[in-house]
Amino acid sequence: MAAGRLAPTPSGHLHLGNALAFGAAWLSARAAGARVLLRVEDLDRGRARDDIAAAQREDLRWLGLDWDEEVLPQSRRTYALDGVPVFRCACTRATRLYLGCSCRHKAHDRGHFRFDTPRGPVAFVDRARGPQLFDPDEDPILVREDGEAAYPLAVVVDDHRDGVTEVVRGGDLLPATATQIRLYEVLGWTPPTWLHTPVILGADGKKLSKSHGSTEARALRAAGWTADRVWATILPLLGLRHLDPAGFDAQKVCSGSFVVDAAGGILPPPG
């Protein structure tokens, strides 16, 4: 059965950008009659917090977003590199940046496991933005030296295991799609469909994060906002006025970036 997913990272409270992406994922899945899965992406155990994960579930429910099943969080999963071309690399970030890395041609017994990425641009279709062409990341880390999986591997393996057939997420992750498709190819798996929502920026022009505390769902709720007001603010970016799956059309989803002002309004970026 078709499935979409909500995949929060419990290192910070949900903000308007998260609400937009999760709202689009929920609307898309429900409009297609697909299941909605909740998966906590807590790979970064140094930053992930159980109390934040619980607060995120509460915020999703307050926003009116439900799910059919909560699957295992990433921290309780295992990941293997079977079938993936990799090489070990002991280079520091500075070495790779300024001197280059030749580890692919050496037999190291230490270091991170990097994806020996097949070269060449990757073409795919975004359901909102149409045909896309991106070069994959050059040799991203898939498993760290300590044995912990990194996000590029985990997200592909998890979506395949969980039966996710459509990925809907923020536009900042659009370029990462190329690397993920390369992983699907080498593993012989069918990739999901892709839809990337607009990026919401803070008044400082930076992507929303926990440093923009006033845009967090919990802060907005404490300031007297209702869930309806949140949706009235951001749903126009999805071509909607109400949180109604019957009206969802991926081709009406805006692209690009927008700025949230001090009053909580959404504006095109200056210039």
N, C-alpha and C positions, 0 to 999 in steps of 0.2 A: 504493500500500500504506500502511496505517496506520503512524504513527510517533510515538514519544515522544522526549524528549530530556533529556540531562543537560547543564546549561549553567553550569558553574562560572565564577566571576569570579576571576582569578588575582592578587588583591591581598592575600590572606591564606590561611592553611592551612585545610583543611576541619575543621569542628567538628561537634558532635553534631547541631546544628540542620540543617546541610548534609546530614549522613548520613541524617537522617530524611527530608528532602525528596527527595534523590536515590534513597534506597531505595524510597520510595513511587512515584517516577517509573519506576524500573526494574521494580518489581513490577507496576504497572498495565500497562505496555507488554507485558511478557512474558506476563502473564495473558491479554491480548487477542490474542496472536500478532503483535504489532506490532514493527517495527524499533526499536532504540534507537540514537539518534545522540548523539555527544559534540560539543558546540560550546563552544569557549572564548570567553567574553564579555569581551574585553579592550579595550573601547572607551576606558576611562580609561587612556591610554597613560602618564600620569604615575605611576600606581600599579601598573599591571599588570606582572608580572615573569615571564619565561620559566621561571626556576627554580621559581617557585611553581606555574606550570601543570604542569610536569613532576612536582612533588611531589603535586599533586592527582590526576594520573593514577595515580600509585603508590598513593595512599591509596584511590582507588576500587577498584583491583584488589585491594588488601589486604582491603577490605570485601566482596569477592566480586561486585562490580558490573562487568559487561562491557558492551560496546557493539558494534554491527555496523559502524559507520562513524564516523570522525572527520571532520566537515565543516570547511570553512574557518573560521578564527577571525574575529571581527568586524573585527580590525585589517587584514585583507586583503580586506575587502569595500567596495563603494561603495553609496551610498544616494542616491536621488533623491526629490524631492518631487512628482513628476508625479501629478496627480489629487488632491493634498491641499490643502485651503484653508488658507493660511498668511498671516501678516502679519509684517513686520519690526518689532522692538521694541528700542529702545536704552535702555530704563529699567533702572535698577539694582533690585536686590531690595528695597532700602529704599523706593525711589520707589513701586514696585508695592504694597508692604505698607501704607505710610502715606498716600500721596497718590492712589493708583490709577493706572491706565494707560489712555491714550486712543489708543495707537499703532494700534489696529485701524482707526481712522478717518483715519489719516494715511498719506502715501506716503513712507516712510523709505527711504533707500538704504544704510543701515547698521543693524547690530544683529543679534540672533538672529532666526531664523525660528521663530515660534510657531504652534502649531496653533490655527486659528480654530475652536475646538471647538463642534460643535453642542450646543446647550443641552438640558437636561432629563435626568432620571434614566435610568439604563440598567438594564434587568432582564436577568438571566441566571441559569442554574442551575449551581451548584457540585455536583459529583458526590457530595461528602461532606456538604455543609452545606445543600443544597437551594436553593430560590429565593432570589436576592439582588437588592438594589436599591441602587445607588450613583450618586451624581453624579460625572461625570468631572472630572478635574483641569481647572482653568481655564487654558486657553491654555498648555500645557506647551511647553518648548523642544523642537523636533524636530531642528534643525540649528543649531549654534552659529555665531557670527559668523565664526570661523576656518574654517568649512566642515566641521567634524567633526560627525557625526551624534550625536544624544543617544539614550539608552536607549529612550524610548517609541517612537521610530520604528524603531530598529534591531531591537528584539525582534519587532515585528510583521512587518517585512519579512523577517527571517531565518526566522521560523517558517513564513511562507508559501513562501519560496524552498525551504526544506528539506523541505517536505511534512509538517510536524508537524501531527498531527491531534488530539493530546491534550497539554495543558500541565498538569503536576503540579509544584507549587512551594510555598514556605513561605507561611503564612497572612498574613505581613506584607505580601504583595503582592496580597492580595484586593481592596483598594479600587482598585488600579491597573488592574484588569480592565476597568472601565468606560471608561477612556480608550482602552485598546487595542481594545475592541469598536467604539468610535466610529471609530477609524482603519480597522479592517476594513470598516466600513460605507461610508466615503467612497471607499475603494479598490475596493469591489465584490468583496471576497474573503470566503469562508466562514471564520468563526472556528473555532478548535479547541474541544474540550471543555475544561472547567476543573476542577481539583481542588486545593484548598489544604490543606496539612497544618497541624497545630498548630505554634504558635510556642514554641520553647524559650528560656527566659530564664535568665540567670545568677543567682547567689545575690543579686546586687545589684538584681534586678528588671528589668534591661535586656536587650534582645535580644542573643543571643550574637554576639560579634565576636572579632577577633583579640586584643582586650584580655583576653578570657577564655581565656588560653593553655592552661590545664589541661584544657579541654574539647576541644582539638584532637585529631584522630585520631592525629597523630604523637606528641603528648605522652602520650596514653593508651596507645599501643603501647609507648612507652619505659618507661611505668610498669608494664608487664606485662599490660596488657589484651590479650585476643584479640579477633578480629573477632566471634566468637560472643558474647562478653560485651557488646560494643557493641550488637549486635542484640537481645540479651536485655533490655537496658536500655531501648531506644527502640521496639522493634517493638510492644509492647502499645498504644502510641499509635495504631498502625495496625490494631489488632484482631487481631494475629498473635503467635505465639510463635516462629516460625521464618521464615527468609527463603525462603519458598516461594510462587511466583506462583499456584500452584493454590488457595491459601487466601485470596488477596487479594479483598476486598470493599470497594469505595469507601464504602459506606454504614456500614461499621464503623470508619472513620477518625475519630478524635476531633477536636473543634474546640476553639477557645480557646487558652490558653497554659498552659505548665507550667514549673516551675523545676528546674534541675539543682542538687543540693546538693553540698557539699564532697566527699562520697564518690562522686559520680557517679550518685547515684540521681535519679529523676525524680519530682517531687511536684507536686500542684496548687498554684497560687499561693496565698499566705496571704490569708485573708479571702474 
